[in-house]
Amino acid sequence: QIEDLSKRYSNIQFIKIDVDKLQSLAQQYQIQAMPTFVFIRNKKEVSRTQGADINAVLHQINTTLSATIESVQLNKQKGTDAYIKSGDYKSALTHYQTALNQLQSIDNFLTQHKALLIALHCNIALMYLKIGGDENWNHCIRHCHEVLRRNIDPYNQKAFLRKGEALMQLKQYETAKKNYALYMKYDPDNAEMKAKWLEAKTQLRASSQSKANESDQ
């Protein structure tokens, strides 16, 4: 089946590696299971899939290796439709993640499409926040951090708010309070951020009081 794909997609070079003979290459790409398909574009790995799942391979070919800005925008819109029209957070998350993977495989995406990159990270963060659970809230925070990097958008309001909400859900009230306070140094008159800061402060005080009461018993 892979041979058939190599004939169908003549613009893509398919290379089969014997990991026993080329162990250094296997270590370089951290190959831990066979078969592993590593997808490389412009000398950089853009995605990978494990297992003999031809549909997974085909999906990666049609997304990361054949990505265009139009296909990124299409998947972004599919994510928005799933979220707004259907309230299907998991489906929306899948579309947003596909769009992000596609975008990151395109040349000069950071310099030419920074606003789109920020929007996708913020949307993904929101879906993780909506789905809920400790692991997903931590994923939310991770995507917020991607936006808040110095060379991206270090004072993005959506990223600060979503990171703060995830921290509140994790009951990390002190860290959430510091998060909101940091943004308020940048924008002291932001009413929404101040309200969130007060909420975190109140929850932190209540949590501290509860722990104090437990220790007295």
C-alpha positions in Angstrom: 0.0 0.0 0.0 2.9 2.4 0.8 4.3 1.6 -2.7 1.0 2.6 -4.2 1.1 5.9 -2.3 4.6 6.6 -3.6 3.3 6.2 -7.1 0.2 8.3 -6.5 2.2 11.1 -4.9 5.1 11.5 -7.2 6.0 14.9 -5.7 6.8 13.2 -2.4 9.9 11.2 -1.8 9.3 7.9 0.1 12.4 6.5 1.8 12.5 3.1 3.7 15.1 2.8 6.4 16.4 -0.4 8.0 16.8 0.7 11.6 19.2 -2.2 12.4 21.6 -1.1 9.7 21.2 2.7 10.4 20.9 2.8 14.2 22.3 6.3 14.4 19.5 7.6 12.2 16.9 5.7 14.2 18.3 7.3 17.4 18.3 10.7 15.8 14.6 10.5 15.0 13.9 8.6 18.3 12.3 5.6 16.6 10.7 3.4 19.3 8.2 1.3 17.3 7.9 -0.2 13.9 6.7 0.9 11.6 7.1 4.6 12.2 6.4 7.1 9.5 8.3 10.4 9.9 7.1 13.2 7.7 9.8 15.8 6.7 9.3 19.0 4.9 12.1 21.5 4.2 14.5 19.3 6.2 12.3 19.5 9.3 10.1 16.9 10.9 6.5 18.2 10.7 4.6 15.1 12.0 4.8 11.3 12.5 2.6 8.3 12.9 3.2 4.8 14.3 1.7 1.5 13.2 0.7 0.1 9.9 -2.4 2.4 9.5 -2.5 3.5 5.9 -5.3 5.9 6.6 -3.2 7.7 9.2 -0.3 7.9 6.7 -2.7 9.3 4.0 -4.1 11.8 6.5 -0.6 13.2 7.2 0.2 13.4 3.5 -3.0 15.3 2.8 -2.5 17.7 5.8 1.1 18.4 6.8 2.9 17.6 3.5 0.3 19.2 1.2 -0.6 22.1 3.5 -1.5 25.5 2.1 -2.8 28.6 3.8 -6.2 27.8 2.3 -6.2 24.4 3.8 -5.2 25.8 7.2 -8.1 28.4 7.0 -10.5 25.6 6.0 -9.7 23.5 9.0 -9.8 26.5 11.3 -13.3 27.3 10.0 -14.4 23.7 10.5 -13.2 23.9 14.1 -15.1 27.1 14.6 -18.2 25.6 13.1 -18.0 22.5 15.4 -17.6 24.8 18.4 -20.1 27.5 17.6 -22.8 25.5 15.8 -22.6 22.1 17.5 -20.8 22.7 20.8 -18.6 19.7 19.9 -15.4 20.7 21.7 -13.5 17.5 20.8 -14.2 17.8 17.1 -13.3 21.5 17.1 -10.1 20.7 18.9 -9.2 18.1 16.2 -9.7 20.6 13.4 -7.8 23.3 15.2 -4.9 21.0 15.9 -4.8 19.9 12.2 -4.8 23.5 11.1 -1.9 24.3 13.5 0.1 21.3 12.3 -0.5 22.4 8.7 0.5 26.0 9.4 3.7 25.0 11.1 4.7 22.9 8.1 4.5 26.0 5.8 7.6 28.0 5.0 8.1 31.2 7.1 4.8 30.7 8.9 6.0 32.6 12.0 6.9 35.8 10.1 4.1 35.7 7.5 1.2 34.2 9.5 1.8 35.1 13.1 -1.8 36.3 13.8 -3.1 33.0 12.5 -0.7 31.1 14.7 -1.8 33.0 17.7 -5.5 32.5 16.9 -5.1 28.7 16.6 -3.1 28.4 19.8 -5.8 30.4 21.6 -8.6 28.4 20.1 -6.9 25.1 21.0 -6.4 26.4 24.6 -10.1 27.3 24.8 -11.2 23.8 23.7 -8.9 22.1 26.3 -10.4 24.5 28.8 -14.0 23.6 27.8 -13.3 19.8 27.7 -11.8 20.0 31.2 -9.9 17.7 33.5 -6.4 18.2 34.9 -4.5 17.0 31.8 -6.6 19.2 29.5 -6.2 22.2 31.7 -2.4 21.7 31.6 -2.6 21.4 27.8 -4.5 24.7 27.8 -1.7 26.4 29.8 0.9 25.0 27.5 -0.8 26.5 24.4 -1.2 29.8 26.2 2.5 29.8 26.9 3.2 29.3 23.2 1.3 32.5 22.5 3.0 34.4 25.4 6.5 33.8 24.2 8.5 37.0 23.9 8.7 36.8 20.1 5.0 36.0 19.6 2.6 38.1 21.7 3.7 38.4 25.4 0.6 40.3 26.5 -2.1 38.6 24.6 -5.3 39.1 26.7 -7.0 35.9 25.6 -3.9 33.8 26.5 -3.7 35.4 29.9 -7.4 34.9 30.6 -7.4 31.3 29.5 -4.2 30.4 31.3 -5.7 32.0 34.5 -9.0 30.1 34.1 -7.1 26.8 33.7 -5.0 27.6 36.8 -8.2 28.4 38.8 -9.7 25.0 37.7 -6.5 23.3 38.9 -7.0 25.2 42.2 -3.6 26.9 41.8 -5.1 30.2 43.0 -1.9 31.9 44.0 -0.4 31.3 40.5 -3.6 32.4 38.9 -3.6 35.6 40.9 0.0 36.3 39.9 -0.9 35.7 36.3 -3.7 38.3 36.3 -1.5 40.7 38.2 1.3 40.5 35.6 -1.2 41.5 32.9 -2.5 44.3 35.0 1.0 45.8 35.0 0.7 46.1 31.3 -3.0 47.3 31.3 -3.9 48.6 34.8 -7.4 49.7 33.7 -8.5 46.3 32.3 -11.8 45.7 34.2 -12.1 42.0 33.1 -8.6 41.2 34.3 -9.1 43.0 37.6 -12.3 41.1 38.2 -10.4 37.8 37.6 -7.6 38.9 39.9 -10.2 39.6 42.7 -11.8 36.2 42.1 -8.4 34.5 42.4 -7.6 36.5 45.5 -10.9 35.5 47.1 -10.5 31.9 46.3 -6.9 31.9 47.6 -8.1 33.4 50.9 -10.9 30.9 51.2 -8.6 28.0 50.4 -6.0 29.2 53.0 -8.7 29.5 55.6 -10.1 26.0 54.9 -6.6 24.5 55.3 -6.1 26.4 58.5 -9.4 25.1 59.9 -8.4 21.5 58.9 -5.1 21.8 60.7 -6.9 23.0 63.9 -9.1 20.0 64.0 
